[in-house]
């Protein structure tokens, strides 16, 4: 007896459910990100505005005096009181002022620290020194002190966080000389954002779930009538033919009168019963031929790779220089190639080339060109003469009008002088000691 999961009805419904679920997930993700980004932007803007407002109450030229006050002078307490009022009226969790260790920004010292009275956390004491949270904070401190930035935002919502998920806005406190004397920070918890966001996503998912159920039920009845019943007849006939291997006494087109694709499928099944044996035979032959071609191409790839220098170090006895090269053809075989070889004890030949086209013809032309270039270069002539002679030879009997671009250089290992000739190829690139790249246009 056929299992429910094996029926076309079941699979059709699953085929509807899965896309709808995926659509719901995509919409949920997009809504989540869009809503989160919007809320984060508002949070960030609000935190920066709070920080800028709180900064107006701190005299940048008096930061050193604040730091030396031990938090007891009247001037210090007046600034702290106004900052504490701002912290509690703005809804911020913390507002504090710090001075980083400017040698490496690895430690910070708290000058002012206020906390919202409704918060469950505790503020930092005056003069408290702690390690900088991470490298991200170090970089932002540096940017604020160097003048590269007027404000910075840090969002912490992953990993171990002392004060739960939050964002911190930072602005520099500058003196009349324009230099940053300290950094004012405003921390806002993201708990409210998370609550609103989750409520929004839950509502969206609920609406999507209701829509999915409605669509599934409607599609079920519609597909069963116009699609699934005819398909069931076609399936039963296909199963019967696979078992009995003889054409049906009554063709499918006699019982299925559809004029759409279902009717065409029924006619195709009738035709298939007459042609299936012949088709299988032809398919077997084609598969064997494809495997043969694939094997030959694989062998050609290995042969071409073996034609190029591929053992490194290439010259283990030569300590004054080293060389390495590699090539990855776009197809199984191709026309790009490189080469290097010692012409004599003091001269090293270098070749970069590209044959027109791809595939087997380019690979054959590449092998012939490579051999000719090396053989002529070994005679000791100049790069120009090597390319001229090679050009004359490959032009003979070249009825397919294939061509190859070549850059050839001969390096004098004693002096470091490089003589080169270029036959339409890309210029080589040299990496300088400072790490910069440069095209060598000779």
DOTOR-408496 format. One record per residue (C-alpha): residue number from 1; x, y, z. Coordinates in Angstrom, 3 decimals, padded with zeros to 6 digits. Layout:
! residues N
+------+----------+----------+----------+
: resi :       c1 :       c2 :       c3 :
+------+----------+----------+----------+
:  NUM :        X :        Y :        Z :
...
+------+----------+----------+----------+
***
This chain:
! residues 442
+------+----------+----------+----------+
: resi :       c1 :       c2 :       c3 :
+------+----------+----------+----------+
:    1 :  000.000 :  000.000 :  000.000 :
:    2 :  001.339 :  003.435 : -000.944 :
:    3 :  002.441 :  005.597 :  001.936 :
:    4 :  000.841 :  009.068 :  002.276 :
:    5 :  004.262 :  010.682 :  001.824 :
:    6 :  004.570 :  008.997 : -001.583 :
:    7 :  001.402 :  010.512 : -003.042 :
:    8 :  001.422 :  013.376 : -005.496 :
:    9 : -001.124 :  015.209 : -003.372 :
:   10 :  001.180 :  015.136 : -000.374 :
:   11 :  004.199 :  016.222 : -002.366 :
:   12 :  002.281 :  019.021 : -004.073 :
:   13 :  001.209 :  020.385 : -000.728 :
:   14 :  004.777 :  020.123 :  000.561 :
:   15 :  005.889 :  021.913 : -002.596 :
:   16 :  003.625 :  024.787 : -001.627 :
:   17 :  004.477 :  024.774 :  002.066 :
:   18 :  008.237 :  024.937 :  001.631 :
:   19 :  008.272 :  028.014 : -000.662 :
:   20 :  005.779 :  029.731 :  001.606 :
:   21 :  007.912 :  028.985 :  004.636 :
:   22 :  011.003 :  030.217 :  002.820 :
:   23 :  009.116 :  033.347 :  001.779 :
:   24 :  008.016 :  033.874 :  005.365 :
:   25 :  011.566 :  033.442 :  006.599 :
:   26 :  012.906 :  035.861 :  003.992 :
:   27 :  010.251 :  038.449 :  004.827 :
:   28 :  010.940 :  037.943 :  008.517 :
:   29 :  014.679 :  038.368 :  008.025 :
:   30 :  014.231 :  041.448 :  005.862 :
:   31 :  011.757 :  042.906 :  008.344 :
:   32 :  014.077 :  042.052 :  011.214 :
:   33 :  017.046 :  043.718 :  009.578 :
:   34 :  015.121 :  046.717 :  008.330 :
:   35 :  013.437 :  047.290 :  011.671 :
:   36 :  016.682 :  046.737 :  013.570 :
:   37 :  018.630 :  049.069 :  011.290 :
:   38 :  015.996 :  051.754 :  011.637 :
:   39 :  015.847 :  051.456 :  015.402 :
:   40 :  019.644 :  051.328 :  015.665 :
:   41 :  019.906 :  054.462 :  013.592 :
:   42 :  017.487 :  056.224 :  015.918 :
:   43 :  019.347 :  054.897 :  018.947 :
:   44 :  022.683 :  055.985 :  017.531 :
:   45 :  021.420 :  059.453 :  016.593 :
:   46 :  019.824 :  059.882 :  020.004 :
:   47 :  022.965 :  058.761 :  021.816 :
:   48 :  025.150 :  061.149 :  019.787 :
:   49 :  022.758 :  064.033 :  020.526 :
:   50 :  022.821 :  063.230 :  024.246 :
:   51 :  026.621 :  063.066 :  024.166 :
:   52 :  026.912 :  066.400 :  022.363 :
:   53 :  024.545 :  068.016 :  024.837 :
:   54 :  026.347 :  066.564 :  027.856 :
:   55 :  029.694 :  067.664 :  026.409 :
:   56 :  028.680 :  071.323 :  026.610 :
:   57 :  028.771 :  071.109 :  030.384 :
:   58 :  032.418 :  069.976 :  030.490 :
:   59 :  035.162 :  072.581 :  030.064 :
:   60 :  037.870 :  070.970 :  027.933 :
:   61 :  040.536 :  073.318 :  029.334 :
:   62 :  039.674 :  072.158 :  032.887 :
:   63 :  039.890 :  068.397 :  032.297 :
:   64 :  043.292 :  068.167 :  033.982 :
:   65 :  041.897 :  070.094 :  036.951 :
:   66 :  038.960 :  067.670 :  037.134 :
:   67 :  041.385 :  064.736 :  037.090 :
:   68 :  043.430 :  066.249 :  039.931 :
:   69 :  040.404 :  067.191 :  042.046 :
:   70 :  039.906 :  063.690 :  043.441 :
:   71 :  036.226 :  064.319 :  042.703 :
:   72 :  035.795 :  066.579 :  045.757 :
:   73 :  035.971 :  070.185 :  044.516 :
:   74 :  032.858 :  072.291 :  044.059 :
:   75 :  033.680 :  072.830 :  040.385 :
:   76 :  033.915 :  069.053 :  039.855 :
:   77 :  030.647 :  068.387 :  041.732 :
:   78 :  028.805 :  071.056 :  039.695 :
:   79 :  029.833 :  069.345 :  036.442 :
:   80 :  029.004 :  065.876 :  037.832 :
:   81 :  025.565 :  067.044 :  039.056 :
:   82 :  024.618 :  068.430 :  035.648 :
:   83 :  025.891 :  065.242 :  033.940 :
:   84 :  023.912 :  063.083 :  036.380 :
:   85 :  020.778 :  065.122 :  035.662 :
:   86 :  021.312 :  064.664 :  031.932 :
:   87 :  021.815 :  060.894 :  032.377 :
:   88 :  018.538 :  060.450 :  034.245 :
:   89 :  016.451 :  062.802 :  032.107 :
:   90 :  017.653 :  061.440 :  028.745 :
:   91 :  017.089 :  057.761 :  029.480 :
:   92 :  020.773 :  056.893 :  029.062 :
:   93 :  022.185 :  054.109 :  031.218 :
:   94 :  025.634 :  055.665 :  031.739 :
:   95 :  027.256 :  058.984 :  030.930 :
:   96 :  030.942 :  059.063 :  031.766 :
:   97 :  034.179 :  060.842 :  030.854 :
:   98 :  037.427 :  058.950 :  030.362 :
:   99 :  041.053 :  059.629 :  029.533 :
:  100 :  042.789 :  056.816 :  027.602 :
:  101 :  046.458 :  055.972 :  028.000 :
:  102 :  047.734 :  057.735 :  024.882 :
:  103 :  050.816 :  055.513 :  024.574 :
:  104 :  048.839 :  052.471 :  023.415 :
:  105 :  045.184 :  053.183 :  024.371 :
:  106 :  045.243 :  049.933 :  026.367 :
:  107 :  043.875 :  051.485 :  029.593 :
:  108 :  041.317 :  054.154 :  030.420 :
:  109 :  040.833 :  056.294 :  033.548 :
:  110 :  037.354 :  057.409 :  034.614 :
:  111 :  037.107 :  061.136 :  035.436 :
:  112 :  033.312 :  061.379 :  035.627 :
:  113 :  030.789 :  058.535 :  035.886 :
:  114 :  027.022 :  058.825 :  036.261 :
:  115 :  024.298 :  056.188 :  036.114 :
:  116 :  020.557 :  056.201 :  035.601 :
:  117 :  018.786 :  055.686 :  038.927 :
:  118 :  016.496 :  053.068 :  037.365 :
:  119 :  019.469 :  051.010 :  036.177 :
:  120 :  020.500 :  047.783 :  037.901 :
:  121 :  024.196 :  048.519 :  037.385 :
:  122 :  026.709 :  050.518 :  039.428 :
:  123 :  028.812 :  053.429 :  038.240 :
:  124 :  032.614 :  053.539 :  038.169 :
:  125 :  034.435 :  055.372 :  040.963 :
:  126 :  036.451 :  058.503 :  040.305 :
:  127 :  039.933 :  057.632 :  039.044 :
:  128 :  039.070 :  054.000 :  038.361 :
:  129 :  041.480 :  052.496 :  035.822 :
:  130 :  040.546 :  049.531 :  033.663 :
:  131 :  041.785 :  047.819 :  030.528 :
:  132 :  040.296 :  048.936 :  027.220 :
:  133 :  037.554 :  046.495 :  026.238 :
:  134 :  038.986 :  045.454 :  022.877 :
:  135 :  040.899 :  046.642 :  019.803 :
:  136 :  037.768 :  048.246 :  018.360 :
:  137 :  037.595 :  050.626 :  021.310 :
:  138 :  041.325 :  051.374 :  020.989 :
:  139 :  040.921 :  052.362 :  017.350 :
:  140 :  037.940 :  054.595 :  018.079 :
:  141 :  039.781 :  056.282 :  020.956 :
:  142 :  042.718 :  056.918 :  018.631 :
:  143 :  040.466 :  058.401 :  015.923 :
:  144 :  038.827 :  060.764 :  018.406 :
:  145 :  042.175 :  061.941 :  019.798 :
:  146 :  043.811 :  062.319 :  016.386 :
:  147 :  040.931 :  064.407 :  015.048 :
:  148 :  040.003 :  061.860 :  012.366 :
:  149 :  036.468 :  061.619 :  013.773 :
:  150 :  033.976 :  063.866 :  015.562 :
:  151 :  031.964 :  060.963 :  017.006 :
:  152 :  032.066 :  057.180 :  017.213 :
:  153 :  029.522 :  054.412 :  017.907 :
:  154 :  030.206 :  050.964 :  019.369 :
:  155 :  027.465 :  048.294 :  019.357 :
:  156 :  027.911 :  045.315 :  021.673 :
:  157 :  025.289 :  042.600 :  021.390 :
:  158 :  027.369 :  039.410 :  021.141 :
:  159 :  029.635 :  037.446 :  023.427 :
:  160 :  030.260 :  038.237 :  027.102 :
:  161 :  028.980 :  041.717 :  027.964 :
:  162 :  029.059 :  043.091 :  031.491 :
:  163 :  026.027 :  045.333 :  031.044 :
:  164 :  023.986 :  043.311 :  028.543 :
:  165 :  023.487 :  044.377 :  024.917 :
:  166 :  024.061 :  048.114 :  024.481 :
:  167 :  025.511 :  050.808 :  022.277 :
:  168 :  027.982 :  053.475 :  023.293 :
:  169 :  028.295 :  056.899 :  021.666 :
:  170 :  031.632 :  058.699 :  022.086 :
:  171 :  032.499 :  062.347 :  021.398 :
:  172 :  035.764 :  064.203 :  022.054 :
:  173 :  036.052 :  066.911 :  024.697 :
:  174 :  038.371 :  069.530 :  023.226 :
:  175 :  040.148 :  072.513 :  024.694 :
:  176 :  040.424 :  075.981 :  023.209 :
:  177 :  043.585 :  074.813 :  021.413 :
:  178 :  041.471 :  072.356 :  019.387 :
:  179 :  043.101 :  069.259 :  020.915 :
:  180 :  041.132 :  066.422 :  022.490 :
:  181 :  041.516 :  066.346 :  026.264 :
:  182 :  039.094 :  063.519 :  027.120 :
:  183 :  036.251 :  061.453 :  025.715 :
:  184 :  032.609 :  061.669 :  026.826 :
:  185 :  030.661 :  058.428 :  026.450 :
:  186 :  026.919 :  057.737 :  026.521 :
:  187 :  025.721 :  054.147 :  026.926 :
:  188 :  022.153 :  053.100 :  026.040 :
:  189 :  020.802 :  049.622 :  026.670 :
:  190 :  019.173 :  047.823 :  023.721 :
:  191 :  016.592 :  045.955 :  025.798 :
:  192 :  013.708 :  048.194 :  024.672 :
:  193 :  014.763 :  047.892 :  021.043 :
:  194 :  014.881 :  044.116 :  021.336 :
:  195 :  011.437 :  043.916 :  022.918 :
:  196 :  009.776 :  046.069 :  020.251 :
:  197 :  011.630 :  044.269 :  017.496 :
:  198 :  010.589 :  040.808 :  018.702 :
:  199 :  006.950 :  041.909 :  019.036 :
:  200 :  007.017 :  043.226 :  015.468 :
:  201 :  008.589 :  040.059 :  014.060 :
:  202 :  006.098 :  037.882 :  015.944 :
:  203 :  003.186 :  039.806 :  014.473 :
:  204 :  004.602 :  039.510 :  010.938 :
:  205 :  005.173 :  035.771 :  011.325 :
:  206 :  001.634 :  035.247 :  012.635 :
:  207 :  000.107 :  037.019 :  009.621 :
:  208 :  002.312 :  035.009 :  007.276 :
:  209 :  001.316 :  031.736 :  008.966 :
:  210 : -002.384 :  032.497 :  008.477 :
:  211 : -001.798 :  033.353 :  004.819 :
:  212 :  000.181 :  030.132 :  004.310 :
:  213 : -002.652 :  028.008 :  005.715 :
:  214 : -005.269 :  029.719 :  003.531 :
:  215 : -003.164 :  029.313 :  000.395 :
:  216 : -002.415 :  025.655 :  001.144 :
:  217 : -006.078 :  024.730 :  001.566 :
:  218 : -007.163 :  026.568 : -001.592 :
:  219 : -004.336 :  025.138 : -003.661 :
:  220 : -005.020 :  021.638 : -002.420 :
:  221 : -008.574 :  021.538 : -003.805 :
:  222 : -007.641 :  023.288 : -007.022 :
:  223 : -004.638 :  021.098 : -007.833 :
:  224 : -006.464 :  017.890 : -006.987 :
:  225 : -009.115 :  018.593 : -009.587 :
:  226 : -007.127 :  019.998 : -012.505 :
:  227 : -003.764 :  018.329 : -011.993 :
:  228 : -003.479 :  015.520 : -009.495 :
:  229 : -006.206 :  013.164 : -010.756 :
:  230 : -004.906 :  013.150 : -014.370 :
:  231 : -001.366 :  012.767 : -013.082 :
:  232 : -002.438 :  009.775 : -011.020 :
:  233 : -003.661 :  008.017 : -014.169 :
:  234 : -000.409 :  008.821 : -015.952 :
:  235 :  001.609 :  007.549 : -012.983 :
:  236 : -000.338 :  004.293 : -012.784 :
:  237 :  000.243 :  003.688 : -016.498 :
:  238 :  003.938 :  004.426 : -016.209 :
:  239 :  004.247 :  001.979 : -013.307 :
:  240 :  002.318 : -000.663 : -015.240 :
:  241 :  004.526 : -000.247 : -018.304 :
:  242 :  007.683 : -000.470 : -016.230 :
:  243 :  006.429 : -003.783 : -014.834 :
:  244 :  004.851 : -005.378 : -017.896 :
:  245 :  006.999 : -003.748 : -020.604 :
:  246 :  004.160 : -003.863 : -023.167 :
:  247 :  002.013 : -000.977 : -024.529 :
:  248 : -001.417 : -000.475 : -022.936 :
:  249 : -004.533 : -001.779 : -024.685 :
:  250 : -006.183 :  001.580 : -024.072 :
:  251 : -004.030 :  004.626 : -024.568 :
:  252 : -003.879 :  007.422 : -021.981 :
:  253 : -005.075 :  009.981 : -024.507 :
:  254 : -008.383 :  008.127 : -024.737 :
:  255 : -009.199 :  008.698 : -021.052 :
:  256 : -007.409 :  012.032 : -020.487 :
:  257 : -008.995 :  014.670 : -022.696 :
:  258 : -006.996 :  017.637 : -021.369 :
:  259 : -005.781 :  020.059 : -024.018 :
:  260 : -003.064 :  021.478 : -021.800 :
:  261 :  000.376 :  020.180 : -020.807 :
:  262 : -001.230 :  017.232 : -018.966 :
:  263 : -002.787 :  016.028 : -022.218 :
:  264 :  000.540 :  016.419 : -023.993 :
:  265 :  002.206 :  014.447 : -021.215 :
:  266 : -000.305 :  011.613 : -021.652 :
:  267 :  000.470 :  011.531 : -025.370 :
:  268 :  004.164 :  011.529 : -024.604 :
:  269 :  003.759 :  008.525 : -022.306 :
:  270 :  001.972 :  006.646 : -025.095 :
:  271 :  004.802 :  007.480 : -027.476 :
:  272 :  007.422 :  006.673 : -024.870 :
:  273 :  006.193 :  003.130 : -024.522 :
:  274 :  007.084 :  002.580 : -028.171 :
:  275 :  010.432 :  004.379 : -028.112 :
:  276 :  011.900 :  003.684 : -024.686 :
:  277 :  013.941 :  000.627 : -025.664 :
:  278 :  015.560 :  002.392 : -028.602 :
:  279 :  016.257 :  005.438 : -026.463 :
:  280 :  018.044 :  003.428 : -023.762 :
:  281 :  020.328 :  001.839 : -026.348 :
:  282 :  021.240 :  005.223 : -027.807 :
:  283 :  021.786 :  006.674 : -024.350 :
:  284 :  024.190 :  003.860 : -023.447 :
:  285 :  026.287 :  004.565 : -026.544 :
:  286 :  026.336 :  008.333 : -025.879 :
:  287 :  027.365 :  007.818 : -022.248 :
:  288 :  030.269 :  005.615 : -023.229 :
:  289 :  031.460 :  008.195 : -025.778 :
:  290 :  031.223 :  010.998 : -023.222 :
:  291 :  033.288 :  009.026 : -020.717 :
:  292 :  035.930 :  008.389 : -023.384 :
:  293 :  036.182 :  012.085 : -024.238 :
:  294 :  036.353 :  013.017 : -020.565 :
:  295 :  039.181 :  010.537 : -020.008 :
:  296 :  041.134 :  011.878 : -022.973 :
:  297 :  040.694 :  015.496 : -021.821 :
:  298 :  041.873 :  014.577 : -018.340 :
:  299 :  044.955 :  012.945 : -019.829 :
:  300 :  045.549 :  016.014 : -022.026 :
:  301 :  045.376 :  018.242 : -018.938 :
:  302 :  048.047 :  016.187 : -017.187 :
:  303 :  050.245 :  016.146 : -020.278 :
:  304 :  050.016 :  019.920 : -020.669 :
:  305 :  050.784 :  020.486 : -016.980 :
:  306 :  053.819 :  018.196 : -017.256 :
:  307 :  055.108 :  020.227 : -020.219 :
:  308 :  055.550 :  023.275 : -017.989 :
:  309 :  058.214 :  023.539 : -015.250 :
:  310 :  056.498 :  022.283 : -012.127 :
:  311 :  059.222 :  021.031 : -009.790 :
:  312 :  060.297 :  023.544 : -007.141 :
:  313 :  062.841 :  024.626 : -006.189 :
:  314 :  063.651 :  024.566 : -009.893 :
:  315 :  067.384 :  025.073 : -009.481 :
:  316 :  068.316 :  023.802 : -006.023 :
:  317 :  072.030 :  024.257 : -006.659 :
:  318 :  071.647 :  027.971 : -007.414 :
:  319 :  071.457 :  029.949 : -004.181 :
:  320 :  071.623 :  033.454 : -005.681 :
:  321 :  068.044 :  033.392 : -006.997 :
:  322 :  064.743 :  031.510 : -006.658 :
:  323 :  061.779 :  031.147 : -009.008 :
:  324 :  058.229 :  029.854 : -008.835 :
:  325 :  055.326 :  029.756 : -011.296 :
:  326 :  051.856 :  028.223 : -011.679 :
:  327 :  049.001 :  028.171 : -014.196 :
:  328 :  045.276 :  027.362 : -013.934 :
:  329 :  043.636 :  026.992 : -017.381 :
:  330 :  040.035 :  028.163 : -017.826 :
:  331 :  039.156 :  024.834 : -019.448 :
:  332 :  040.636 :  021.350 : -019.178 :
:  333 :  043.422 :  022.505 : -021.491 :
:  334 :  044.250 :  025.970 : -022.742 :
:  335 :  046.717 :  028.228 : -024.509 :
:  336 :  048.329 :  030.175 : -021.677 :
:  337 :  051.806 :  029.046 : -020.725 :
:  338 :  054.978 :  030.075 : -018.965 :
:  339 :  058.522 :  028.775 : -019.113 :
:  340 :  061.922 :  029.380 : -017.590 :
:  341 :  065.270 :  027.755 : -018.339 :
:  342 :  068.994 :  028.323 : -017.929 :
:  343 :  070.515 :  029.306 : -021.265 :
:  344 :  073.980 :  028.993 : -019.753 :
:  345 :  075.454 :  029.327 : -016.285 :
:  346 :  074.862 :  033.091 : -016.160 :
:  347 :  071.659 :  033.642 : -018.131 :
:  348 :  068.084 :  032.696 : -017.220 :
:  349 :  065.325 :  032.740 : -019.839 :
:  350 :  061.804 :  033.804 : -018.741 :
:  351 :  058.679 :  033.362 : -020.871 :
:  352 :  055.017 :  034.405 : -020.473 :
:  353 :  052.688 :  033.676 : -023.378 :
:  354 :  049.040 :  033.303 : -024.414 :
:  355 :  047.799 :  031.451 : -027.486 :
:  356 :  044.625 :  032.660 : -029.168 :
:  357 :  041.572 :  030.583 : -028.297 :
:  358 :  041.053 :  027.834 : -025.739 :
:  359 :  040.821 :  024.088 : -025.620 :
:  360 :  042.761 :  021.432 : -027.478 :
:  361 :  043.770 :  023.519 : -030.571 :
:  362 :  045.254 :  026.226 : -028.337 :
:  363 :  047.051 :  023.591 : -026.255 :
:  364 :  048.665 :  022.046 : -029.349 :
:  365 :  049.748 :  025.455 : -030.654 :
:  366 :  051.032 :  026.307 : -027.180 :
:  367 :  053.251 :  023.210 : -026.994 :
:  368 :  054.751 :  023.917 : -030.429 :
:  369 :  055.392 :  027.587 : -029.566 :
:  370 :  056.975 :  026.743 : -026.215 :
:  371 :  059.399 :  024.252 : -027.710 :
:  372 :  060.415 :  026.637 : -030.511 :
:  373 :  060.985 :  029.586 : -028.154 :
:  374 :  063.189 :  027.560 : -025.815 :
:  375 :  065.189 :  025.876 : -028.581 :
:  376 :  065.932 :  029.188 : -030.322 :
:  377 :  066.733 :  030.972 : -027.024 :
:  378 :  069.271 :  028.268 : -026.169 :
:  379 :  071.346 :  029.357 : -029.188 :
:  380 :  072.294 :  032.510 : -027.271 :
:  381 :  070.677 :  035.115 : -029.517 :
:  382 :  068.903 :  038.223 : -028.229 :
:  383 :  065.217 :  038.162 : -027.120 :
:  384 :  064.281 :  040.088 : -030.254 :
:  385 :  065.954 :  037.555 : -032.512 :
:  386 :  064.312 :  034.687 : -030.634 :
:  387 :  060.821 :  036.102 : -031.188 :
:  388 :  061.488 :  037.052 : -034.802 :
:  389 :  062.734 :  033.559 : -035.638 :
:  390 :  059.854 :  031.921 : -033.751 :
:  391 :  057.345 :  034.161 : -035.532 :
:  392 :  058.697 :  033.202 : -038.948 :
:  393 :  058.468 :  029.519 : -038.150 :
:  394 :  054.960 :  029.459 : -036.711 :
:  395 :  053.649 :  031.490 : -039.652 :
:  396 :  054.593 :  028.668 : -041.986 :
:  397 :  051.621 :  026.433 : -042.854 :
:  398 :  049.435 :  028.277 : -040.305 :
:  399 :  046.231 :  027.928 : -042.285 :
:  400 :  044.055 :  028.343 : -039.171 :
:  401 :  045.713 :  031.745 : -038.576 :
:  402 :  046.317 :  031.080 : -034.893 :
:  403 :  048.699 :  033.364 : -033.066 :
:  404 :  050.468 :  033.676 : -029.749 :
:  405 :  051.457 :  036.744 : -027.705 :
:  406 :  054.812 :  036.376 : -025.937 :
:  407 :  056.926 :  038.272 : -023.470 :
:  408 :  060.502 :  036.953 : -023.359 :
:  409 :  063.183 :  038.140 : -020.968 :
:  410 :  066.789 :  037.028 : -020.514 :
:  411 :  068.168 :  037.788 : -017.053 :
:  412 :  071.921 :  038.168 : -016.535 :
:  413 :  072.395 :  036.459 : -013.165 :
:  414 :  075.731 :  038.193 : -012.606 :
:  415 :  074.578 :  041.796 : -013.030 :
:  416 :  070.803 :  041.547 : -012.587 :
:  417 :  070.279 :  043.155 : -016.003 :
:  418 :  067.150 :  041.976 : -017.831 :
:  419 :  066.866 :  042.168 : -021.613 :
:  420 :  063.330 :  041.656 : -022.876 :
:  421 :  061.211 :  041.686 : -025.993 :
:  422 :  057.407 :  041.820 : -026.129 :
:  423 :  055.281 :  040.404 : -028.957 :
:  424 :  051.847 :  041.840 : -028.124 :
:  425 :  051.677 :  040.404 : -024.564 :
:  426 :  050.697 :  042.021 : -021.290 :
:  427 :  053.531 :  043.843 : -019.535 :
:  428 :  055.074 :  041.932 : -016.606 :
:  429 :  054.526 :  043.208 : -013.073 :
:  430 :  057.374 :  043.749 : -010.616 :
:  431 :  056.883 :  043.828 : -006.858 :
:  432 :  059.178 :  046.383 : -005.245 :
:  433 :  060.837 :  045.888 : -001.858 :
:  434 :  058.282 :  048.277 : -000.325 :
:  435 :  055.448 :  046.005 : -001.501 :
:  436 :  054.288 :  048.226 : -004.373 :
:  437 :  053.472 :  046.773 : -007.821 :
:  438 :  054.661 :  048.277 : -011.096 :
:  439 :  054.183 :  047.404 : -014.766 :
:  440 :  057.537 :  047.046 : -016.529 :
:  441 :  057.033 :  048.863 : -019.823 :
:  442 :  060.265 :  048.327 : -021.706 :
+------+----------+----------+----------+
***
